[in-house]
Amino acid sequence: MHALGLFNYESPFPALFGLSLWQRLVVSFALFMKSDIHPESYRPVVFKDSASGFSFLSKSCARTTQTVKWEDGQEYPLVILGISSASHPFYTGQQVFVDTAGRVDKFQQRLAKTKEAQEKAAAFKKRKR
């Protein structure tokens, strides 16, 4: 029994009672994990960022038909990335600022047109009466 009384049951694995809680968790995960779910086809692959041209070599099981010659002279499969840490603004620190002043001006113009239309409609209703 656990010191806090939390484990007050008969274990199907009596050998686990001599182990700490952490060790029991590790053993139970090892016993009940699915086997053969990870791919066996990991191989070196070159990833290339199309935005910045940055390339790096890593292991992957990504499927591709393109190949490229790497710096070591060997040919590796090539995976084209749309964005990576070399071009993402969070990692580069170069934020793209949106023209908020232009957007505000456009909104003010639309708002003015809407107010004019509402005033004209109110004036037209008054003339009809």
C-alpha positions as CSV (number, residue, x, y, z in Angstrom):
1,M,0.0,0.0,0.0
2,H,1.2,3.5,-0.8
3,A,1.9,5.9,2.0
4,L,-1.1,8.0,1.1
5,G,-3.3,5.0,0.6
6,L,-3.9,5.7,-3.1
7,F,-2.8,2.3,-4.3
8,N,-5.0,0.0,-2.3
9,Y,-5.5,-2.8,-4.9
10,E,-4.0,-6.1,-5.9
11,S,-1.5,-5.6,-8.8
12,P,-1.6,-7.9,-11.8
13,F,2.2,-7.5,-11.7
14,P,3.3,-8.3,-8.2
15,A,7.0,-7.7,-9.1
16,L,6.2,-4.0,-9.7
17,F,5.5,-3.4,-6.0
18,G,9.2,-3.1,-5.1
19,L,9.6,-0.3,-7.6
20,S,9.0,3.4,-7.2
21,L,6.0,5.0,-8.8
22,W,8.1,6.4,-11.7
23,Q,9.7,3.1,-12.3
24,R,6.3,1.4,-12.4
25,L,5.0,4.0,-14.9
26,V,8.0,3.4,-17.2
27,V,7.6,-0.4,-17.0
28,S,3.8,-0.2,-17.6
29,F,4.3,2.0,-20.6
30,A,6.9,-0.4,-22.0
31,L,4.5,-3.3,-21.5
32,F,1.4,-1.7,-23.1
33,M,2.9,0.5,-25.9
34,K,2.1,-0.4,-29.5
35,S,5.0,-2.0,-31.3
36,D,6.1,-1.5,-34.9
37,I,4.2,1.9,-35.4
38,H,7.3,3.9,-36.3
39,P,8.6,3.9,-39.8
40,E,11.8,2.1,-40.5
41,S,12.8,4.1,-43.6
42,Y,14.6,7.0,-41.9
43,R,17.3,8.3,-44.2
44,P,19.3,11.5,-44.7
45,V,17.2,14.2,-46.5
46,V,18.1,17.7,-47.6
47,F,15.4,20.3,-46.7
48,K,15.5,23.6,-48.7
49,D,13.6,26.7,-47.7
50,S,12.1,28.2,-50.9
51,A,11.8,31.7,-49.4
52,S,15.4,32.1,-48.3
53,G,17.4,29.4,-50.2
54,F,18.6,28.0,-46.8
55,S,19.3,24.2,-46.9
56,F,20.0,21.7,-44.1
57,L,20.6,18.0,-43.9
58,S,18.5,15.9,-41.5
59,K,17.0,12.4,-41.1
60,S,13.5,12.0,-42.3
61,C,11.1,9.5,-43.9
62,A,9.4,12.1,-46.1
63,R,8.8,10.9,-49.6
64,T,10.1,12.9,-52.5
65,T,11.2,12.4,-56.1
66,Q,13.6,15.3,-56.3
67,T,17.3,14.9,-55.4
68,V,20.2,17.3,-54.9
69,K,23.9,17.1,-54.5
70,W,24.9,18.1,-51.0
71,E,28.1,19.8,-49.8
72,D,29.8,16.5,-49.1
73,G,29.4,15.5,-52.8
74,Q,26.7,12.8,-52.2
75,E,23.2,13.0,-53.7
76,Y,20.3,13.1,-51.3
77,P,16.5,13.3,-51.6
78,L,15.3,17.0,-51.6
79,V,12.2,18.3,-49.7
80,I,11.2,21.9,-50.6
81,L,9.8,23.9,-47.6
82,G,7.6,26.9,-47.9
83,I,9.1,28.5,-44.7
84,S,11.7,27.5,-42.1
85,S,13.5,29.2,-39.2
86,A,15.7,31.0,-41.8
87,S,12.8,32.9,-43.2
88,H,10.1,33.0,-40.5
89,P,9.7,36.4,-38.9
90,F,9.7,35.0,-35.4
91,Y,13.2,33.6,-35.8
92,T,14.7,36.3,-38.0
93,G,13.3,39.2,-36.0
94,Q,12.1,41.0,-39.2
95,Q,8.5,41.7,-38.7
96,V,6.4,42.7,-41.8
97,F,4.5,45.8,-40.9
98,V,1.1,46.2,-42.4
99,D,0.1,49.6,-43.7
100,T,-2.4,50.3,-40.9
101,A,-2.6,54.0,-41.8
102,G,-3.8,53.2,-45.3
103,R,-6.3,50.7,-43.9
104,V,-7.6,53.3,-41.4
105,D,-8.0,55.9,-44.2
106,K,-10.0,53.4,-46.4
107,F,-12.2,52.6,-43.4
108,Q,-12.8,56.3,-42.7
109,Q,-13.8,56.9,-46.4
110,R,-16.2,54.0,-46.4
111,L,-17.7,55.3,-43.1
112,A,-18.1,58.8,-44.6
113,K,-19.9,57.4,-47.6
114,T,-22.2,55.3,-45.4
115,K,-23.1,58.4,-43.3
116,E,-23.8,60.4,-46.5
117,A,-26.1,57.7,-47.8
118,Q,-27.9,57.5,-44.4
119,E,-28.3,61.3,-44.3
120,K,-29.7,61.3,-47.9
121,A,-32.2,58.5,-47.0
122,A,-33.3,60.4,-43.9
123,A,-33.7,63.7,-46.0
124,F,-35.7,61.8,-48.7
125,K,-38.1,60.4,-46.0
126,K,-38.7,63.9,-44.6
127,R,-39.5,65.3,-48.0
128,K,-42.1,62.5,-48.6
129,R,-44.0,63.4,-45.5
